[in-house]
């Protein structure tokens, strides 16, 4: 594969830097040695303003092979952020100033106080004992699914004045004793009573803060802080809040002036609004779903793959463990429930695997509609051993499979077991993971 | 009238016949100021050196003669445009009794007129009159019959004496038969002797700077013996090993380096252009191998490089490997770190002016240079009125590297991997003179290619990546000396640049391409007028017409707010094309006024007009330079100048890429300095400088309202910076000592064979993107705007990328016996600043599956890399044969394998970092043949 072929680049790099100081010993992202957040899943990953969602559940895959207890804290950042919400004040202030004439209160960051830390439910959890909701296997690995849902953090529909609106609300509560909650940072709800227009506060907020977001969607983020002993990891996950369905709030989008084509209008039917960009009704995105994970002995790309699936659980597939001799390699191929769509088509759009984006044409200065097909990539993680490709993606590696090479020695502290995780992303916010185990044989 | 503001090296030989003692003259302009110095013209070129036509023998002081004491007198001789000696002055003498005889003799010399820019001109030369006590009369000692040359006797012994290796005539060589000097060679190296007795005789041939050649010749009745003797220089020509610093000039800060002077400096690969990296004002380029022009804390793009007055797009192959001009084609390199005159524009930092060789070629000469990286050829030939020189080089790393790569163990399915970097350059020059016109035609260009090919991988995914950067240019120059006070120089130069990158994989159906073709014509007209001895005026126009075609087939991310992903689709390409017109014209003038009390002042101005794509700008830039000779050999100098240039093209593209409304970058240079000559070979130059830079493009948060549209400003002129510091250059020039003199100490021995310099720069360079409390505004309509303050990080000053507090460079070169020459370069430089990252600054982004750094509270460039130091050495050994010479050289970079940290590489979550070092111990072996 190209990625692996690009291993040859080490020759180039080493030649270019005369091999004197290439940093060869830095950790790889696929090596899980301590506290890590491997993925955060939002269900659903995308919010359409029509229909409005009931609630969104955030879940994170948090692991620490050292067996330490992990504490988590969730926050919700109502604005898109490039810095895990540390830039919130800047973003908020801009918009708040803009909106000051409307006596409108900007939304604020809120903590979710009743996040639940749950044991990770994997395919093979017959080992270890569950203590206080933490599954333990000789205390070598803690794996959690930390979850914020329902009352803790939700986007709920509200219809003041009979109009569609989107609200963020938080309710206090402490579901477990892993941490305490700061009550002053809780339960902030934006005031919708003084809105001068018939839109929700977040709509207005995004529209005034960034016209582009009002058209193509905005990405408020959930922020997770996980701590394990002295280690701490901050992670963020966006949800895609899409406003541009032609059936909703279209009148507001007509004034959008992106600098490329002004004014830019979108519509469902050009005969009604000549000159507008005709967009499809958007089908809400969902997270990818694993249908199977298969494996093949050896490294050969032409080897026959065998299914590992032995059942389903609520959080993924139940997979048969792989057994690999130390130092040897297998190939692992994930499969997904997804229509067989390679090019955009009507059926693909209906099925929800195709979607549209707006893109600028730099030659003409206009904005065009680009039709895209979901394209899943898989990130690979293991507590020991190496992957041929840490990331597989059909457009880059042709297939989604990769090579896993077992460690040269049998890991004694885990009785020879190694944990693997596959984290799949659909390139537009959908995310799913799958765990599996490998037994290293002498 | 003579000129002092150019670098001139030539030599002449004379013989003091009366005492049968060779004398040697070294002729060169020394740049030593004189109160009666006439006003210099800018950048003249010595096209013909003066030759001694009539030698007047000095009277050997009787007492010294009896005592057998040799001696030397160093004279300055001012030669007028007719070749007559206008004035001679004694600089120093080994014995006072030699002074007057040498002065009297020199006053009667007659020379052929020197030609500057092919016009007979006055010149000052340095003449070294050597007194050598005559040998005892052989017949007195040995009783042999004296040989008395007489026109009545038959001619039976004639021939020529040539310089071994170069086949150039040696004038003034002695022919000694049986111990008795009987003849000397003329200007063409010829000699004739009549009436040599029949039989076998011991013949010695000795030249002023050469080994004595001894042979036995047999003379037979009725036959004339025709011979050709080759003498080897006793060392490399000392005149070619002078390290030349600053000659008299108008600018406060300018260093001129001659080709032959610096072709063997260690660490430069024999590349004179690379030597400027060792001068004050130049920051060390990252990577250990040099390359970038980092002048006084500015970016590399802020400096310009000219070849014979025409800008070239690049000066180094692959960004720093070696320069694009064959060293054999170079005459000299001028480096202006700042404060330069109005002649140069569109630069806010430094200027490098490369002058190609003034061809002086009698017969067919040339050389071949082969080392581990490339092979080069230089040759010259005279055809009628025209003299031609050609040079070219090509690397052959592409032939070696694949073999090395194949030898590296690799995984079975990785396939065959080919790496093919190639660089080449060429120069072809012709020159001729027609009346008052001196014509030059120069074709030159360079071609860099880099190709990476992966074939036969197990998965069947192969790829090819290629990079090509080439330029070709023609330069036509006419120097018309209208009168002896008025000269017009016209330069027209059409050129072409092609920059192309292609990355493709058939299996993945991916092809990315970037192609930029730039074409245009540069045209310069320069008028020089010298109405009086104390005033000279220069002015000119500087124009460029052309454009560029840009084609990009690449995965340009044009999605409006694309959702973050862990992947990048190289196959999702967009085609972007542009035709970009580019025209500029400038008008400049300056005048140099020389007062009678040592003050020289040169005010000037430059008016630029740029039309690039959608950008039009004007600029008026006043500049002034002043020099004041407070004492003989001591000069105080000062300069001020305003310098402007357009931002680099990417900043001026249409939104959302750039901002065509950006204003020109602006820099003000303030310089004061002092020069002092301790001796004739040791001098020092100290400069204090302050560069104030403004209008540097910075990312802008503003949204403006124009033509009914809200537009992101993208870039603003809010950025700025300043660099201040002190530069010291302490030089030891080579002196022109004859090889066979008696040395009294090691220091005395080294004095004639050593040259080098110590360059030290103490400086600080600061940058800012926005001034403190700077604001940006979001304009929503005509006049309606909301204003916000940039955050602290965006409006805080920080150390510039290449800020280096201490830069110390020591260069030493030593000419050794037996054709050896050794040199070393040592550099000690402060580490470059960097922004330290640590785990706490990073967060995991679950959508892009990567860690990002929140730089909000991370001070920018707040730490430094470890101190850089490196020693490079070079050793040359030359064997000289009759018809050619052969040299072997070895150059070792980073002798003690210092692992200098150039960068830090972080792991995926910025938790750990590893230092990246580059140039390790790196030897290069080469050979060179010259004929």
Interface residues (C-beta under 8 A of the other chain):
Chain A: X1 X2 X4 X5 X6 X7 X8 X11 X12 X15 X17 X18 X19 X20 X21 X22 X23 X24 X25 X26 X27 X28 X29 X37 X39 X40 X60 X82 X83 X84 X86 X87 X90 X93 X94 X97 X98 X211 X212 X213 X215 X216 X217 X219 X232 X233 X234 X235 X236 X237 X238 X240 X257 X258 X259 X260 X262 X299 X300 X301 X357 X358 X359 X360 X361 X362 X363 X365 X367 X370 X375 X377 X379 X391 X393 X395 X396 X398 X423 X425 X427 X428 X429 X431
Chain B: X401 X405 X408 X410 X411 X413 X414 X415 X417 X419 X452 X454 X457 X458 X459 X461 X462 X463 X505 X507 X508 X556 X558 X559 X560 X561 X562 X563 X564 X565 X566 X567 X569 X570 X571 X574 X575 X576 X577 X654 X655 X656 X657 X708 X709 X710 X711 X712 X778 X786 X788 X791 X840 X843 X844 X845 X846 X847 X849 X850 X852 X854 X856 X899 X901 X902 X905 X906 X907 X908 X909 X911 X912 X913 X914 X915 X916 X917 X918 X919 X920 X922
